[in-house]
Amino acid sequence: MWLRNHARETLQIVPWQEADLASLALTAEQCQQRVQWIDGSHQASGGAAIARCLQGCRQPWKTMGFILRLPLIRNLTELGYRVVAANRGRLKF
């Protein structure tokens, strides 16, 4: 997986079907609709979750994650996330 290969640190990537959603205060519906990122007491979903994941990667991805979380860019990040999520079956990576 791309994220595991580029991460600076060990990430625990868990399919939502195998996660203890109750202990994470998440529902199956939330996980089906948007990717989730959890780090201790911090949570993010959708484009914000992707940005947080990128911030845990080596450069230049770390900087890209920071940029995606900037106030003026954040809305575009969410829009981009929605477009990719809606078309993920058509995309080839």
Backbone bond lengths (Angstrom), bond angles and torsions (degrees), N, CA, C in turn:
res aa  C-N    CA-C-N  psi(-1)  N-CA   C-N-CA  omega(-1)  CA-C   N-CA-C  phi
1 M - - - 1.438 - - 1.530 108.99 -
2 W 1.318 116.05 139.24 1.463 122.33 -176.01 1.524 111.70 -55.44
3 L 1.310 117.68 -46.69 1.462 121.49 -175.25 1.524 111.81 -62.18
4 R 1.299 117.45 -42.97 1.471 120.23 179.20 1.524 111.33 -63.17
5 N 1.322 117.23 -35.10 1.460 121.40 -178.88 1.517 113.58 -74.29
6 H 1.318 118.51 -22.50 1.461 121.88 -176.30 1.529 113.88 -108.50
7 A 1.308 117.82 -4.56 1.461 121.00 -176.44 1.529 111.41 -71.83
8 R 1.342 115.77 142.44 1.460 121.77 175.08 1.522 110.40 -78.63
9 E 1.280 116.17 -25.06 1.451 122.12 -175.77 1.522 109.26 -129.01
10 T 1.292 115.62 169.73 1.452 119.69 178.32 1.519 109.25 -75.46
11 L 1.301 116.18 122.45 1.455 121.71 177.15 1.516 108.80 -105.45
12 Q 1.290 115.39 140.62 1.454 119.59 174.72 1.522 107.07 -98.74
13 I 1.306 115.88 106.67 1.460 121.66 -179.55 1.522 107.00 -102.92
14 V 1.325 115.66 117.06 1.461 121.28 -173.82 1.522 109.49 -125.55
15 P 1.329 117.78 125.54 1.466 118.99 173.34 1.531 109.09 -60.06
16 W 1.310 116.97 140.05 1.461 119.09 -175.31 1.524 112.03 -60.59
17 Q 1.341 116.92 -28.07 1.465 120.32 179.93 1.529 111.76 -65.95
18 E 1.326 117.33 -21.94 1.469 121.74 -179.16 1.520 113.01 -102.43
19 A 1.320 117.65 -5.70 1.466 121.80 -176.96 1.524 110.78 -85.64
20 D 1.320 115.59 153.17 1.462 121.87 173.50 1.525 107.08 -84.44
21 L 1.315 115.94 85.88 1.457 121.39 -173.10 1.524 112.59 -61.76
22 A 1.311 117.54 -36.38 1.466 120.23 -179.47 1.526 111.16 -61.47
23 S 1.330 116.87 -41.97 1.470 119.53 -179.41 1.527 111.66 -70.89
24 L 1.330 116.92 -19.68 1.461 121.70 178.67 1.528 112.16 -96.09
25 A 1.320 116.22 -0.08 1.471 122.75 -178.59 1.530 111.11 58.92
26 L 1.333 115.54 41.48 1.464 122.15 178.31 1.521 109.70 -123.85
27 T 1.315 115.24 157.06 1.458 120.40 174.46 1.525 108.99 -110.67
28 A 1.325 115.32 161.54 1.466 119.78 176.78 1.529 109.78 -61.16
29 E 1.319 117.14 -38.05 1.466 120.70 179.82 1.534 111.12 -61.90
30 Q 1.322 117.75 -43.52 1.464 120.25 177.76 1.518 111.12 -59.11
31 C 1.319 115.99 -42.38 1.465 120.86 -177.24 1.525 112.04 -72.68
32 Q 1.317 117.68 -31.89 1.458 120.84 177.18 1.515 111.32 -70.45
33 Q 1.319 116.82 -32.21 1.456 121.00 -175.57 1.521 113.74 -84.75
34 R 1.342 117.99 -35.00 1.458 121.30 -172.90 1.527 110.44 -146.59
35 V 1.321 115.41 145.94 1.451 120.07 174.53 1.536 108.01 -65.61
36 Q 1.325 116.50 146.35 1.458 121.98 -177.68 1.530 109.88 -118.74
37 W 1.315 116.35 143.30 1.470 122.90 176.15 1.516 106.76 -127.78
38 I 1.331 116.45 128.33 1.461 121.37 -178.70 1.519 108.58 -133.65
39 D 1.322 115.13 130.33 1.465 121.86 177.00 1.520 107.28 -139.26
40 G 1.311 115.60 95.90 1.459 118.82 -176.74 1.517 110.51 63.94
41 S 1.325 116.76 -119.47 1.464 120.55 -178.83 1.524 112.58 -92.44
42 H 1.322 118.12 0.94 1.461 121.78 179.87 1.527 110.61 -98.17
43 Q 1.323 115.62 134.27 1.460 121.15 177.71 1.521 109.52 -131.72
44 A 1.303 116.32 149.67 1.462 122.81 174.39 1.521 107.39 -148.32
45 S 1.324 115.98 156.34 1.460 119.59 177.53 1.521 109.53 -139.67
46 G 1.323 115.56 163.20 1.455 121.01 177.68 1.517 112.60 63.95
47 G 1.327 115.80 -135.95 1.458 121.68 -178.58 1.523 112.68 -61.15
48 A 1.325 116.84 -35.97 1.468 120.41 178.23 1.527 110.63 -64.28
49 A 1.332 117.37 -36.15 1.464 121.09 177.79 1.523 110.97 -67.19
50 I 1.322 116.88 -40.59 1.463 120.61 177.43 1.524 109.99 -62.50
51 A 1.333 116.37 -43.87 1.466 120.55 178.62 1.522 111.04 -60.53
52 R 1.332 117.25 -42.86 1.471 120.88 178.43 1.524 111.20 -63.03
53 C 1.319 116.99 -40.83 1.466 120.23 177.33 1.526 110.69 -61.68
54 L 1.325 116.51 -44.17 1.467 120.21 179.38 1.523 111.40 -62.18
55 Q 1.323 117.27 -34.83 1.464 120.24 179.16 1.531 111.67 -65.61
56 G 1.306 116.95 -20.12 1.457 121.06 176.68 1.516 113.36 -88.45
57 C 1.333 117.15 4.33 1.463 122.57 -178.81 1.525 111.34 -99.38
58 R 1.327 114.32 171.26 1.467 120.28 174.70 1.523 109.56 -73.30
59 Q 1.317 115.73 166.14 1.472 121.46 177.23 1.527 109.30 -65.31
60 P 1.279 120.49 146.53 1.460 129.22 6.38 1.525 113.60 -88.70
61 W 1.339 116.61 0.84 1.463 121.17 -175.32 1.522 111.90 -66.27
62 K 1.330 116.97 -33.88 1.458 120.10 178.55 1.525 110.70 -59.83
63 T 1.328 116.31 -46.09 1.462 120.89 178.56 1.526 110.76 -64.60
64 M 1.326 117.63 -39.69 1.464 121.01 177.92 1.529 110.60 -60.56
65 G 1.324 117.24 -41.53 1.461 120.76 177.30 1.515 111.99 -61.42
66 F 1.333 116.28 -40.80 1.456 120.61 177.44 1.530 110.56 -63.16
67 I 1.316 116.89 -45.30 1.472 121.64 -179.54 1.527 110.78 -62.06
68 L 1.316 117.00 -41.59 1.469 120.63 -178.97 1.520 113.00 -63.88
69 R 1.329 117.51 -19.21 1.464 121.21 -179.77 1.525 113.05 -95.57
70 L 1.318 117.77 -3.49 1.465 120.24 178.96 1.527 110.14 -63.95
71 P 1.338 116.67 143.43 1.474 119.98 -176.12 1.527 114.74 -51.25
72 L 1.308 118.60 -42.70 1.464 119.76 -177.45 1.529 113.23 -76.12
73 I 1.316 116.74 -18.90 1.470 121.64 -177.53 1.529 111.37 -98.52
74 R 1.305 116.96 -23.14 1.472 122.72 -173.54 1.535 113.17 -52.11
75 N 1.319 117.84 -43.94 1.469 120.23 -179.99 1.518 111.81 -64.73
76 L 1.327 117.34 -37.61 1.462 120.49 176.47 1.527 111.01 -67.40
77 T 1.327 116.08 -35.25 1.465 120.74 176.98 1.526 109.88 -60.63
78 E 1.323 116.79 -45.37 1.464 120.79 179.30 1.525 111.29 -65.51
79 L 1.319 116.80 -41.43 1.461 120.16 178.07 1.527 110.29 -61.77
80 G 1.319 116.91 -45.86 1.464 121.08 177.52 1.515 111.74 -60.68
81 Y 1.336 116.60 -40.95 1.469 120.35 178.17 1.532 109.85 -60.76
82 R 1.320 117.21 -45.90 1.467 120.54 -178.31 1.531 111.86 -62.61
83 V 1.323 116.49 -40.69 1.473 120.40 179.79 1.528 110.32 -64.31
84 V 1.331 116.68 -46.95 1.470 120.58 179.79 1.526 110.33 -64.80
85 A 1.333 117.64 -44.48 1.465 120.81 -179.10 1.526 111.69 -62.54
86 A 1.318 116.87 -38.54 1.468 120.45 -179.43 1.523 112.10 -71.08
87 N 1.309 116.85 -21.56 1.474 121.45 -175.90 1.523 113.40 -118.69
88 R 1.322 117.54 16.25 1.464 119.69 -173.51 1.520 113.26 -60.87
89 G 1.316 117.69 -28.06 1.461 120.08 177.46 1.527 113.23 -69.31
90 R 1.306 116.70 -22.93 1.457 121.86 -179.60 1.525 112.51 -91.84
91 L 1.317 116.44 -17.57 1.462 120.59 -177.31 1.516 111.24 -84.94
92 K 1.294 116.28 142.68 1.465 120.99 178.12 1.518 108.43 -120.24
93 F 1.327 114.96 120.61 1.468 120.30 179.89 1.506 109.77 -113.64
